[in-house]
Amino acid sequence: MSMEKALTQKYGPLLSLCELAQLLKRSKDGLRIALNGNNEFAQTWNSARVKVGRRIYFRAADIAQIIDNSSGGEHNE
């Protein structure tokens, strides 16, 4: 199963900040602070960000691509 399909099945097409924090095994506040920085981590993960009204979500397809790229595409299931 691809990472994108697994994320979409579990979370749907969009992940909330809380869901992304759980996926990355980080605290919600810690992730929020990291995403507000001016560094490579923030730029990479914010590229998947989408604003719906006043809420911030992250596209599951983009998150899967970031995870696959960071692991060198060695995801096996």
mmJSON file of the N, C-alpha and C atoms, coordinates in Angstrom:
{"data_MODEL":{"atom_site":{
"group_PDB":["ATOM","ATOM","ATOM","ATOM","ATOM","ATOM","ATOM","ATOM","ATOM","ATOM","ATOM","ATOM","ATOM","ATOM","ATOM","ATOM","ATOM","ATOM","ATOM","ATOM","ATOM","ATOM","ATOM","ATOM","ATOM","ATOM","ATOM","ATOM","ATOM","ATOM","ATOM","ATOM","ATOM","ATOM","ATOM","ATOM","ATOM","ATOM","ATOM","ATOM","ATOM","ATOM","ATOM","ATOM","ATOM","ATOM","ATOM","ATOM","ATOM","ATOM","ATOM","ATOM","ATOM","ATOM","ATOM","ATOM","ATOM","ATOM","ATOM","ATOM","ATOM","ATOM","ATOM","ATOM","ATOM","ATOM","ATOM","ATOM","ATOM","ATOM","ATOM","ATOM","ATOM","ATOM","ATOM","ATOM","ATOM","ATOM","ATOM","ATOM","ATOM","ATOM","ATOM","ATOM","ATOM","ATOM","ATOM","ATOM","ATOM","ATOM","ATOM","ATOM","ATOM","ATOM","ATOM","ATOM","ATOM","ATOM","ATOM","ATOM","ATOM","ATOM","ATOM","ATOM","ATOM","ATOM","ATOM","ATOM","ATOM","ATOM","ATOM","ATOM","ATOM","ATOM","ATOM","ATOM","ATOM","ATOM","ATOM","ATOM","ATOM","ATOM","ATOM","ATOM","ATOM","ATOM","ATOM","ATOM","ATOM","ATOM","ATOM","ATOM","ATOM","ATOM","ATOM","ATOM","ATOM","ATOM","ATOM","ATOM","ATOM","ATOM","ATOM","ATOM","ATOM","ATOM","ATOM","ATOM","ATOM","ATOM","ATOM","ATOM","ATOM","ATOM","ATOM","ATOM","ATOM","ATOM","ATOM","ATOM","ATOM","ATOM","ATOM","ATOM","ATOM","ATOM","ATOM","ATOM","ATOM","ATOM","ATOM","ATOM","ATOM","ATOM","ATOM","ATOM","ATOM","ATOM","ATOM","ATOM","ATOM","ATOM","ATOM","ATOM","ATOM","ATOM","ATOM","ATOM","ATOM","ATOM","ATOM","ATOM","ATOM","ATOM","ATOM","ATOM","ATOM","ATOM","ATOM","ATOM","ATOM","ATOM","ATOM","ATOM","ATOM","ATOM","ATOM","ATOM","ATOM","ATOM","ATOM","ATOM","ATOM","ATOM","ATOM","ATOM","ATOM","ATOM","ATOM","ATOM","ATOM","ATOM","ATOM","ATOM","ATOM","ATOM","ATOM","ATOM","ATOM","ATOM","ATOM"],
"id":[1,2,3,4,5,6,7,8,9,10,11,12,13,14,15,16,17,18,19,20,21,22,23,24,25,26,27,28,29,30,31,32,33,34,35,36,37,38,39,40,41,42,43,44,45,46,47,48,49,50,51,52,53,54,55,56,57,58,59,60,61,62,63,64,65,66,67,68,69,70,71,72,73,74,75,76,77,78,79,80,81,82,83,84,85,86,87,88,89,90,91,92,93,94,95,96,97,98,99,100,101,102,103,104,105,106,107,108,109,110,111,112,113,114,115,116,117,118,119,120,121,122,123,124,125,126,127,128,129,130,131,132,133,134,135,136,137,138,139,140,141,142,143,144,145,146,147,148,149,150,151,152,153,154,155,156,157,158,159,160,161,162,163,164,165,166,167,168,169,170,171,172,173,174,175,176,177,178,179,180,181,182,183,184,185,186,187,188,189,190,191,192,193,194,195,196,197,198,199,200,201,202,203,204,205,206,207,208,209,210,211,212,213,214,215,216,217,218,219,220,221,222,223,224,225,226,227,228,229,230,231],
"type_symbol":["N","C","C","N","C","C","N","C","C","N","C","C","N","C","C","N","C","C","N","C","C","N","C","C","N","C","C","N","C","C","N","C","C","N","C","C","N","C","C","N","C","C","N","C","C","N","C","C","N","C","C","N","C","C","N","C","C","N","C","C","N","C","C","N","C","C","N","C","C","N","C","C","N","C","C","N","C","C","N","C","C","N","C","C","N","C","C","N","C","C","N","C","C","N","C","C","N","C","C","N","C","C","N","C","C","N","C","C","N","C","C","N","C","C","N","C","C","N","C","C","N","C","C","N","C","C","N","C","C","N","C","C","N","C","C","N","C","C","N","C","C","N","C","C","N","C","C","N","C","C","N","C","C","N","C","C","N","C","C","N","C","C","N","C","C","N","C","C","N","C","C","N","C","C","N","C","C","N","C","C","N","C","C","N","C","C","N","C","C","N","C","C","N","C","C","N","C","C","N","C","C","N","C","C","N","C","C","N","C","C","N","C","C","N","C","C","N","C","C","N","C","C","N","C","C","N","C","C","N","C","C"],
"label_atom_id":["N","CA","C","N","CA","C","N","CA","C","N","CA","C","N","CA","C","N","CA","C","N","CA","C","N","CA","C","N","CA","C","N","CA","C","N","CA","C","N","CA","C","N","CA","C","N","CA","C","N","CA","C","N","CA","C","N","CA","C","N","CA","C","N","CA","C","N","CA","C","N","CA","C","N","CA","C","N","CA","C","N","CA","C","N","CA","C","N","CA","C","N","CA","C","N","CA","C","N","CA","C","N","CA","C","N","CA","C","N","CA","C","N","CA","C","N","CA","C","N","CA","C","N","CA","C","N","CA","C","N","CA","C","N","CA","C","N","CA","C","N","CA","C","N","CA","C","N","CA","C","N","CA","C","N","CA","C","N","CA","C","N","CA","C","N","CA","C","N","CA","C","N","CA","C","N","CA","C","N","CA","C","N","CA","C","N","CA","C","N","CA","C","N","CA","C","N","CA","C","N","CA","C","N","CA","C","N","CA","C","N","CA","C","N","CA","C","N","CA","C","N","CA","C","N","CA","C","N","CA","C","N","CA","C","N","CA","C","N","CA","C","N","CA","C","N","CA","C","N","CA","C","N","CA","C","N","CA","C","N","CA","C","N","CA","C","N","CA","C"],
"label_alt_id":[null,null,null,null,null,null,null,null,null,null,null,null,null,null,null,null,null,null,null,null,null,null,null,null,null,null,null,null,null,null,null,null,null,null,null,null,null,null,null,null,null,null,null,null,null,null,null,null,null,null,null,null,null,null,null,null,null,null,null,null,null,null,null,null,null,null,null,null,null,null,null,null,null,null,null,null,null,null,null,null,null,null,null,null,null,null,null,null,null,null,null,null,null,null,null,null,null,null,null,null,null,null,null,null,null,null,null,null,null,null,null,null,null,null,null,null,null,null,null,null,null,null,null,null,null,null,null,null,null,null,null,null,null,null,null,null,null,null,null,null,null,null,null,null,null,null,null,null,null,null,null,null,null,null,null,null,null,null,null,null,null,null,null,null,null,null,null,null,null,null,null,null,null,null,null,null,null,null,null,null,null,null,null,null,null,null,null,null,null,null,null,null,null,null,null,null,null,null,null,null,null,null,null,null,null,null,null,null,null,null,null,null,null,null,null,null,null,null,null,null,null,null,null,null,null,null,null,null,null,null,null],
"label_comp_id":["MET","MET","MET","SER","SER","SER","MET","MET","MET","GLU","GLU","GLU","LYS","LYS","LYS","ALA","ALA","ALA","LEU","LEU","LEU","THR","THR","THR","GLN","GLN","GLN","LYS","LYS","LYS","TYR","TYR","TYR","GLY","GLY","GLY","PRO","PRO","PRO","LEU","LEU","LEU","LEU","LEU","LEU","SER","SER","SER","LEU","LEU","LEU","CYS","CYS","CYS","GLU","GLU","GLU","LEU","LEU","LEU","ALA","ALA","ALA","GLN","GLN","GLN","LEU","LEU","LEU","LEU","LEU","LEU","LYS","LYS","LYS","ARG","ARG","ARG","SER","SER","SER","LYS","LYS","LYS","ASP","ASP","ASP","GLY","GLY","GLY","LEU","LEU","LEU","ARG","ARG","ARG","ILE","ILE","ILE","ALA","ALA","ALA","LEU","LEU","LEU","ASN","ASN","ASN","GLY","GLY","GLY","ASN","ASN","ASN","ASN","ASN","ASN","GLU","GLU","GLU","PHE","PHE","PHE","ALA","ALA","ALA","GLN","GLN","GLN","THR","THR","THR","TRP","TRP","TRP","ASN","ASN","ASN","SER","SER","SER","ALA","ALA","ALA","ARG","ARG","ARG","VAL","VAL","VAL","LYS","LYS","LYS","VAL","VAL","VAL","GLY","GLY","GLY","ARG","ARG","ARG","ARG","ARG","ARG","ILE","ILE","ILE","TYR","TYR","TYR","PHE","PHE","PHE","ARG","ARG","ARG","ALA","ALA","ALA","ALA","ALA","ALA","ASP","ASP","ASP","ILE","ILE","ILE","ALA","ALA","ALA","GLN","GLN","GLN","ILE","ILE","ILE","ILE","ILE","ILE","ASP","ASP","ASP","ASN","ASN","ASN","SER","SER","SER","SER","SER","SER","GLY","GLY","GLY","GLY","GLY","GLY","GLU","GLU","GLU","HIS","HIS","HIS","ASN","ASN","ASN","GLU","GLU","GLU"],
"label_asym_id":["A","A","A","A","A","A","A","A","A","A","A","A","A","A","A","A","A","A","A","A","A","A","A","A","A","A","A","A","A","A","A","A","A","A","A","A","A","A","A","A","A","A","A","A","A","A","A","A","A","A","A","A","A","A","A","A","A","A","A","A","A","A","A","A","A","A","A","A","A","A","A","A","A","A","A","A","A","A","A","A","A","A","A","A","A","A","A","A","A","A","A","A","A","A","A","A","A","A","A","A","A","A","A","A","A","A","A","A","A","A","A","A","A","A","A","A","A","A","A","A","A","A","A","A","A","A","A","A","A","A","A","A","A","A","A","A","A","A","A","A","A","A","A","A","A","A","A","A","A","A","A","A","A","A","A","A","A","A","A","A","A","A","A","A","A","A","A","A","A","A","A","A","A","A","A","A","A","A","A","A","A","A","A","A","A","A","A","A","A","A","A","A","A","A","A","A","A","A","A","A","A","A","A","A","A","A","A","A","A","A","A","A","A","A","A","A","A","A","A","A","A","A","A","A","A","A","A","A","A","A","A"],
"label_entity_id":["1","1","1","1","1","1","1","1","1","1","1","1","1","1","1","1","1","1","1","1","1","1","1","1","1","1","1","1","1","1","1","1","1","1","1","1","1","1","1","1","1","1","1","1","1","1","1","1","1","1","1","1","1","1","1","1","1","1","1","1","1","1","1","1","1","1","1","1","1","1","1","1","1","1","1","1","1","1","1","1","1","1","1","1","1","1","1","1","1","1","1","1","1","1","1","1","1","1","1","1","1","1","1","1","1","1","1","1","1","1","1","1","1","1","1","1","1","1","1","1","1","1","1","1","1","1","1","1","1","1","1","1","1","1","1","1","1","1","1","1","1","1","1","1","1","1","1","1","1","1","1","1","1","1","1","1","1","1","1","1","1","1","1","1","1","1","1","1","1","1","1","1","1","1","1","1","1","1","1","1","1","1","1","1","1","1","1","1","1","1","1","1","1","1","1","1","1","1","1","1","1","1","1","1","1","1","1","1","1","1","1","1","1","1","1","1","1","1","1","1","1","1","1","1","1","1","1","1","1","1","1"],
"label_seq_id":[1,1,1,2,2,2,3,3,3,4,4,4,5,5,5,6,6,6,7,7,7,8,8,8,9,9,9,10,10,10,11,11,11,12,12,12,13,13,13,14,14,14,15,15,15,16,16,16,17,17,17,18,18,18,19,19,19,20,20,20,21,21,21,22,22,22,23,23,23,24,24,24,25,25,25,26,26,26,27,27,27,28,28,28,29,29,29,30,30,30,31,31,31,32,32,32,33,33,33,34,34,34,35,35,35,36,36,36,37,37,37,38,38,38,39,39,39,40,40,40,41,41,41,42,42,42,43,43,43,44,44,44,45,45,45,46,46,46,47,47,47,48,48,48,49,49,49,50,50,50,51,51,51,52,52,52,53,53,53,54,54,54,55,55,55,56,56,56,57,57,57,58,58,58,59,59,59,60,60,60,61,61,61,62,62,62,63,63,63,64,64,64,65,65,65,66,66,66,67,67,67,68,68,68,69,69,69,70,70,70,71,71,71,72,72,72,73,73,73,74,74,74,75,75,75,76,76,76,77,77,77],
"pdbx_PDB_ins_code":[null,null,null,null,null,null,null,null,null,null,null,null,null,null,null,null,null,null,null,null,null,null,null,null,null,null,null,null,null,null,null,null,null,null,null,null,null,null,null,null,null,null,null,null,null,null,null,null,null,null,null,null,null,null,null,null,null,null,null,null,null,null,null,null,null,null,null,null,null,null,null,null,null,null,null,null,null,null,null,null,null,null,null,null,null,null,null,null,null,null,null,null,null,null,null,null,null,null,null,null,null,null,null,null,null,null,null,null,null,null,null,null,null,null,null,null,null,null,null,null,null,null,null,null,null,null,null,null,null,null,null,null,null,null,null,null,null,null,null,null,null,null,null,null,null,null,null,null,null,null,null,null,null,null,null,null,null,null,null,null,null,null,null,null,null,null,null,null,null,null,null,null,null,null,null,null,null,null,null,null,null,null,null,null,null,null,null,null,null,null,null,null,null,null,null,null,null,null,null,null,null,null,null,null,null,null,null,null,null,null,null,null,null,null,null,null,null,null,null,null,null,null,null,null,null,null,null,null,null,null,null],
"Cartn_x":[0.843,0.0,0.892,0.543,1.34,1.094,2.053,1.932,0.737,0.537,-0.584,-1.918,-2.053,-3.303,-3.53,-2.464,-2.587,-3.01,-2.392,-2.752,-4.178,-4.571,-5.912,-6.961,-6.674,-7.617,-7.787,-6.685,-6.741,-7.268,-6.819,-7.142,-8.062,-8.211,-8.934,-7.953,-8.437,-7.539,-6.774,-7.265,-6.611,-6.348,-5.17,-4.825,-4.828,-5.35,-5.289,-3.884,-3.588,-2.295,-2.126,-3.183,-3.144,-2.844,-3.486,-3.252,-1.839,-1.33,0.045,1.026,0.757,1.62,1.645,0.492,0.437,1.229,1.101,1.812,3.324,3.772,5.204,5.72,4.802,5.134,5.782,5.11,5.533,4.333,4.605,3.489,2.906,1.642,0.949,1.603,1.892,2.518,3.944,4.682,6.051,6.069,5.128,5.037,4.645,3.702,3.269,4.458,5.26,6.435,7.438,7.686,8.643,8.186,6.888,6.368,6.401,6.495,6.566,7.982,8.955,10.349,10.683,11.859,12.356,13.503,13.152,14.16,13.655,14.507,14.155,12.964,12.926,11.811,10.489,10.424,9.19,8.802,9.761,9.462,8.942,9.537,9.12,7.697,7.41,6.093,5.017,5.37,4.379,3.976,4.772,4.388,3.129,2.828,1.632,0.442,0.648,-0.383,-1.438,-2.667,-3.781,-4.695,-5.185,-6.049,-7.494,-8.343,-9.773,-10.485,-10.949,-11.511,-10.398,-10.592,-9.568,-8.709,-9.013,-8.306,-7.182,-6.152,-5.004,-5.041,-4.897,-4.824,-3.608,-3.279,-2.147,-2.63,-2.313,-2.766,-2.068,-2.864,-2.333,-1.382,-1.711,-0.856,0.52,0.552,1.831,2.622,1.924,2.581,3.221,2.491,3.026,4.274,4.253,5.406,6.606,6.377,7.467,8.057,7.205,7.679,8.457,7.916,8.609,9.961,10.025,11.292,12.305,11.846,12.776,13.306,12.536,13.01,13.71,13.891,14.553,13.686,12.384,11.468,11.538,12.052,12.222,11.059,9.869,8.686,8.159,8.123,7.643,6.467,5.393,4.225,3.722],
"Cartn_y":[-1.171,0.0,1.24,2.2,3.41,4.286,5.12,6.028,6.954,7.453,8.359,7.662,6.44,5.706,5.433,5.072,4.8,6.05,7.192,8.446,8.86,8.717,9.104,8.216,6.927,6.029,6.38,6.719,6.993,8.388,9.406,10.792,11.492,10.975,11.675,12.507,13.343,14.095,15.221,15.664,16.745,16.331,16.678,16.415,17.732,17.704,18.882,18.959,20.063,20.221,19.153,18.869,17.85,16.464,16.129,14.835,14.736,15.825,15.824,15.667,16.315,16.182,14.731,14.073,12.67,11.811,12.067,11.306,11.444,12.652,12.924,12.668,12.264,11.993,13.208,14.352,15.612,16.196,17.1,17.773,18.798,19.084,20.04,21.42,21.86,23.178,23.204,22.119,22.044,22.102,21.404,21.426,22.812,23.437,24.785,25.765,25.677,26.553,26.264,24.968,24.578,25.063,25.034,25.458,26.966,27.714,29.171,29.672,28.777,29.182,29.463,30.006,30.28,29.317,28.05,27.024,26.012,25.055,24.072,23.209,22.813,22.004,22.728,23.982,24.763,24.94,25.246,25.447,24.169,23.041,21.763,21.419,21.459,21.044,22.073,23.354,24.386,24.354,23.697,23.577,22.721,21.893,21.038,21.703,22.9,23.576,24.214,24.131,24.788,25.378,26.574,27.24,27.115,26.621,26.498,27.357,28.51,29.465,29.954,29.774,30.158,28.988,27.811,26.598,26.239,25.616,25.181,23.661,23.171,21.739,21.45,20.17,19.732,18.637,18.77,17.804,16.459,15.399,14.06,13.622,13.942,13.552,14.201,15.479,16.184,15.669,15.371,14.819,13.48,12.635,11.326,11.497,12.452,12.7,13.174,14.047,14.537,13.377,12.527,11.391,10.419,10.135,9.227,9.784,11.086,11.708,11.725,11.913,11.978,10.602,9.543,8.196,7.553,8.306,7.768,6.816,6.853,5.989,4.543,4.287,2.911,2.46,2.933,2.593,1.242,0.262,-1.071,-1.441,-1.914,-2.424,-3.632],
"Cartn_z":[0.0,0.0,0.0,-0.829,-0.907,0.322,0.598,1.74,1.558,0.344,0.091,0.357,-0.108,0.09,1.579,2.294,3.726,4.49,4.175,4.851,4.519,3.265,2.851,3.508,3.636,4.296,5.769,6.42,7.854,8.174,7.425,7.759,6.766,5.572,4.526,3.711,2.8,1.921,2.617,3.772,4.5,5.942,6.452,7.845,8.607,9.806,10.67,11.278,11.906,12.57,13.647,14.377,15.429,14.836,13.731,13.086,12.545,11.958,11.46,12.608,13.726,14.903,15.385,15.413,15.809,14.842,13.545,12.528,12.687,12.992,13.137,14.552,15.441,16.846,17.508,17.326,17.933,18.653,19.577,20.228,19.258,19.434,18.564,18.646,19.855,20.035,19.487,19.681,19.155,17.639,17.017,15.556,15.066,15.745,15.359,15.402,16.439,16.563,15.451,15.181,14.138,12.762,12.508,11.208,11.033,12.119,12.03,11.813,11.89,11.715,10.258,10.051,8.703,8.435,8.216,8.0,6.979,6.627,5.602,6.026,7.305,7.807,7.586,7.995,7.861,6.397,5.544,4.133,3.487,3.824,3.251,3.649,4.94,5.423,5.126,5.107,4.783,3.311,2.466,1.052,0.893,1.892,1.862,2.546,3.055,3.839,2.952,3.416,2.723,3.798,3.539,4.499,4.031,4.912,4.631,5.673,5.232,6.185,7.104,8.396,9.367,9.806,9.3,9.723,8.757,9.307,8.528,8.409,7.194,6.93,6.082,5.965,5.164,4.222,2.926,1.928,2.131,2.248,2.497,1.381,0.143,-0.986,-0.876,-0.499,-0.358,0.842,1.932,3.122,2.784,2.045,1.645,0.788,-0.119,-0.983,-0.158,0.799,1.657,2.452,3.006,3.789,2.902,1.727,0.81,0.386,0.111,-0.296,0.833,2.062,3.186,3.552,3.257,3.567,2.365,1.306,0.136,-0.663,-0.43,-1.156,-0.738,0.464,0.939,1.801,1.506,2.288,1.833,2.721,2.376,3.234,2.583,3.319,2.62],
"occupancy":[1.0,1.0,1.0,1.0,1.0,1.0,1.0,1.0,1.0,1.0,1.0,1.0,1.0,1.0,1.0,1.0,1.0,1.0,1.0,1.0,1.0,1.0,1.0,1.0,1.0,1.0,1.0,1.0,1.0,1.0,1.0,1.0,1.0,1.0,1.0,1.0,1.0,1.0,1.0,1.0,1.0,1.0,1.0,1.0,1.0,1.0,1.0,1.0,1.0,1.0,1.0,1.0,1.0,1.0,1.0,1.0,1.0,1.0,1.0,1.0,1.0,1.0,1.0,1.0,1.0,1.0,1.0,1.0,1.0,1.0,1.0,1.0,1.0,1.0,1.0,1.0,1.0,1.0,1.0,1.0,1.0,1.0,1.0,1.0,1.0,1.0,1.0,1.0,1.0,1.0,1.0,1.0,1.0,1.0,1.0,1.0,1.0,1.0,1.0,1.0,1.0,1.0,1.0,1.0,1.0,1.0,1.0,1.0,1.0,1.0,1.0,1.0,1.0,1.0,1.0,1.0,1.0,1.0,1.0,1.0,1.0,1.0,1.0,1.0,1.0,1.0,1.0,1.0,1.0,1.0,1.0,1.0,1.0,1.0,1.0,1.0,1.0,1.0,1.0,1.0,1.0,1.0,1.0,1.0,1.0,1.0,1.0,1.0,1.0,1.0,1.0,1.0,1.0,1.0,1.0,1.0,1.0,1.0,1.0,1.0,1.0,1.0,1.0,1.0,1.0,1.0,1.0,1.0,1.0,1.0,1.0,1.0,1.0,1.0,1.0,1.0,1.0,1.0,1.0,1.0,1.0,1.0,1.0,1.0,1.0,1.0,1.0,1.0,1.0,1.0,1.0,1.0,1.0,1.0,1.0,1.0,1.0,1.0,1.0,1.0,1.0,1.0,1.0,1.0,1.0,1.0,1.0,1.0,1.0,1.0,1.0,1.0,1.0,1.0,1.0,1.0,1.0,1.0,1.0,1.0,1.0,1.0,1.0,1.0,1.0,1.0,1.0,1.0,1.0,1.0,1.0],
"B_iso_or_equiv":[0.0,0.0,0.0,0.0,0.0,0.0,0.0,0.0,0.0,0.0,0.0,0.0,0.0,0.0,0.0,0.0,0.0,0.0,0.0,0.0,0.0,0.0,0.0,0.0,0.0,0.0,0.0,0.0,0.0,0.0,0.0,0.0,0.0,0.0,0.0,0.0,0.0,0.0,0.0,0.0,0.0,0.0,0.0,0.0,0.0,0.0,0.0,0.0,0.0,0.0,0.0,0.0,0.0,0.0,0.0,0.0,0.0,0.0,0.0,0.0,0.0,0.0,0.0,0.0,0.0,0.0,0.0,0.0,0.0,0.0,0.0,0.0,0.0,0.0,0.0,0.0,0.0,0.0,0.0,0.0,0.0,0.0,0.0,0.0,0.0,0.0,0.0,0.0,0.0,0.0,0.0,0.0,0.0,0.0,0.0,0.0,0.0,0.0,0.0,0.0,0.0,0.0,0.0,0.0,0.0,0.0,0.0,0.0,0.0,0.0,0.0,0.0,0.0,0.0,0.0,0.0,0.0,0.0,0.0,0.0,0.0,0.0,0.0,0.0,0.0,0.0,0.0,0.0,0.0,0.0,0.0,0.0,0.0,0.0,0.0,0.0,0.0,0.0,0.0,0.0,0.0,0.0,0.0,0.0,0.0,0.0,0.0,0.0,0.0,0.0,0.0,0.0,0.0,0.0,0.0,0.0,0.0,0.0,0.0,0.0,0.0,0.0,0.0,0.0,0.0,0.0,0.0,0.0,0.0,0.0,0.0,0.0,0.0,0.0,0.0,0.0,0.0,0.0,0.0,0.0,0.0,0.0,0.0,0.0,0.0,0.0,0.0,0.0,0.0,0.0,0.0,0.0,0.0,0.0,0.0,0.0,0.0,0.0,0.0,0.0,0.0,0.0,0.0,0.0,0.0,0.0,0.0,0.0,0.0,0.0,0.0,0.0,0.0,0.0,0.0,0.0,0.0,0.0,0.0,0.0,0.0,0.0,0.0,0.0,0.0,0.0,0.0,0.0,0.0,0.0,0.0],
"pdbx_formal_charge":[null,null,null,null,null,null,null,null,null,null,null,null,null,null,null,null,null,null,null,null,null,null,null,null,null,null,null,null,null,null,null,null,null,null,null,null,null,null,null,null,null,null,null,null,null,null,null,null,null,null,null,null,null,null,null,null,null,null,null,null,null,null,null,null,null,null,null,null,null,null,null,null,null,null,null,null,null,null,null,null,null,null,null,null,null,null,null,null,null,null,null,null,null,null,null,null,null,null,null,null,null,null,null,null,null,null,null,null,null,null,null,null,null,null,null,null,null,null,null,null,null,null,null,null,null,null,null,null,null,null,null,null,null,null,null,null,null,null,null,null,null,null,null,null,null,null,null,null,null,null,null,null,null,null,null,null,null,null,null,null,null,null,null,null,null,null,null,null,null,null,null,null,null,null,null,null,null,null,null,null,null,null,null,null,null,null,null,null,null,null,null,null,null,null,null,null,null,null,null,null,null,null,null,null,null,null,null,null,null,null,null,null,null,null,null,null,null,null,null,null,null,null,null,null,null,null,null,null,null,null,null],
"auth_seq_id":[1,1,1,2,2,2,3,3,3,4,4,4,5,5,5,6,6,6,7,7,7,8,8,8,9,9,9,10,10,10,11,11,11,12,12,12,13,13,13,14,14,14,15,15,15,16,16,16,17,17,17,18,18,18,19,19,19,20,20,20,21,21,21,22,22,22,23,23,23,24,24,24,25,25,25,26,26,26,27,27,27,28,28,28,29,29,29,30,30,30,31,31,31,32,32,32,33,33,33,34,34,34,35,35,35,36,36,36,37,37,37,38,38,38,39,39,39,40,40,40,41,41,41,42,42,42,43,43,43,44,44,44,45,45,45,46,46,46,47,47,47,48,48,48,49,49,49,50,50,50,51,51,51,52,52,52,53,53,53,54,54,54,55,55,55,56,56,56,57,57,57,58,58,58,59,59,59,60,60,60,61,61,61,62,62,62,63,63,63,64,64,64,65,65,65,66,66,66,67,67,67,68,68,68,69,69,69,70,70,70,71,71,71,72,72,72,73,73,73,74,74,74,75,75,75,76,76,76,77,77,77],
"auth_comp_id":["MET","MET","MET","SER","SER","SER","MET","MET","MET","GLU","GLU","GLU","LYS","LYS","LYS","ALA","ALA","ALA","LEU","LEU","LEU","THR","THR","THR","GLN","GLN","GLN","LYS","LYS","LYS","TYR","TYR","TYR","GLY","GLY","GLY","PRO","PRO","PRO","LEU","LEU","LEU","LEU","LEU","LEU","SER","SER","SER","LEU","LEU","LEU","CYS","CYS","CYS","GLU","GLU","GLU","LEU","LEU","LEU","ALA","ALA","ALA","GLN","GLN","GLN","LEU","LEU","LEU","LEU","LEU","LEU","LYS","LYS","LYS","ARG","ARG","ARG","SER","SER","SER","LYS","LYS","LYS","ASP","ASP","ASP","GLY","GLY","GLY","LEU","LEU","LEU","ARG","ARG","ARG","ILE","ILE","ILE","ALA","ALA","ALA","LEU","LEU","LEU","ASN","ASN","ASN","GLY","GLY","GLY","ASN","ASN","ASN","ASN","ASN","ASN","GLU","GLU","GLU","PHE","PHE","PHE","ALA","ALA","ALA","GLN","GLN","GLN","THR","THR","THR","TRP","TRP","TRP","ASN","ASN","ASN","SER","SER","SER","ALA","ALA","ALA","ARG","ARG","ARG","VAL","VAL","VAL","LYS","LYS","LYS","VAL","VAL","VAL","GLY","GLY","GLY","ARG","ARG","ARG","ARG","ARG","ARG","ILE","ILE","ILE","TYR","TYR","TYR","PHE","PHE","PHE","ARG","ARG","ARG","ALA","ALA","ALA","ALA","ALA","ALA","ASP","ASP","ASP","ILE","ILE","ILE","ALA","ALA","ALA","GLN","GLN","GLN","ILE","ILE","ILE","ILE","ILE","ILE","ASP","ASP","ASP","ASN","ASN","ASN","SER","SER","SER","SER","SER","SER","GLY","GLY","GLY","GLY","GLY","GLY","GLU","GLU","GLU","HIS","HIS","HIS","ASN","ASN","ASN","GLU","GLU","GLU"],
"auth_asym_id":["A","A","A","A","A","A","A","A","A","A","A","A","A","A","A","A","A","A","A","A","A","A","A","A","A","A","A","A","A","A","A","A","A","A","A","A","A","A","A","A","A","A","A","A","A","A","A","A","A","A","A","A","A","A","A","A","A","A","A","A","A","A","A","A","A","A","A","A","A","A","A","A","A","A","A","A","A","A","A","A","A","A","A","A","A","A","A","A","A","A","A","A","A","A","A","A","A","A","A","A","A","A","A","A","A","A","A","A","A","A","A","A","A","A","A","A","A","A","A","A","A","A","A","A","A","A","A","A","A","A","A","A","A","A","A","A","A","A","A","A","A","A","A","A","A","A","A","A","A","A","A","A","A","A","A","A","A","A","A","A","A","A","A","A","A","A","A","A","A","A","A","A","A","A","A","A","A","A","A","A","A","A","A","A","A","A","A","A","A","A","A","A","A","A","A","A","A","A","A","A","A","A","A","A","A","A","A","A","A","A","A","A","A","A","A","A","A","A","A","A","A","A","A","A","A","A","A","A","A","A","A"],
"auth_atom_id":["N","CA","C","N","CA","C","N","CA","C","N","CA","C","N","CA","C","N","CA","C","N","CA","C","N","CA","C","N","CA","C","N","CA","C","N","CA","C","N","CA","C","N","CA","C","N","CA","C","N","CA","C","N","CA","C","N","CA","C","N","CA","C","N","CA","C","N","CA","C","N","CA","C","N","CA","C","N","CA","C","N","CA","C","N","CA","C","N","CA","C","N","CA","C","N","CA","C","N","CA","C","N","CA","C","N","CA","C","N","CA","C","N","CA","C","N","CA","C","N","CA","C","N","CA","C","N","CA","C","N","CA","C","N","CA","C","N","CA","C","N","CA","C","N","CA","C","N","CA","C","N","CA","C","N","CA","C","N","CA","C","N","CA","C","N","CA","C","N","CA","C","N","CA","C","N","CA","C","N","CA","C","N","CA","C","N","CA","C","N","CA","C","N","CA","C","N","CA","C","N","CA","C","N","CA","C","N","CA","C","N","CA","C","N","CA","C","N","CA","C","N","CA","C","N","CA","C","N","CA","C","N","CA","C","N","CA","C","N","CA","C","N","CA","C","N","CA","C","N","CA","C","N","CA","C","N","CA","C","N","CA","C","N","CA","C","N","CA","C"],
"pdbx_PDB_model_num":[1,1,1,1,1,1,1,1,1,1,1,1,1,1,1,1,1,1,1,1,1,1,1,1,1,1,1,1,1,1,1,1,1,1,1,1,1,1,1,1,1,1,1,1,1,1,1,1,1,1,1,1,1,1,1,1,1,1,1,1,1,1,1,1,1,1,1,1,1,1,1,1,1,1,1,1,1,1,1,1,1,1,1,1,1,1,1,1,1,1,1,1,1,1,1,1,1,1,1,1,1,1,1,1,1,1,1,1,1,1,1,1,1,1,1,1,1,1,1,1,1,1,1,1,1,1,1,1,1,1,1,1,1,1,1,1,1,1,1,1,1,1,1,1,1,1,1,1,1,1,1,1,1,1,1,1,1,1,1,1,1,1,1,1,1,1,1,1,1,1,1,1,1,1,1,1,1,1,1,1,1,1,1,1,1,1,1,1,1,1,1,1,1,1,1,1,1,1,1,1,1,1,1,1,1,1,1,1,1,1,1,1,1,1,1,1,1,1,1,1,1,1,1,1,1,1,1,1,1,1,1]
}}}
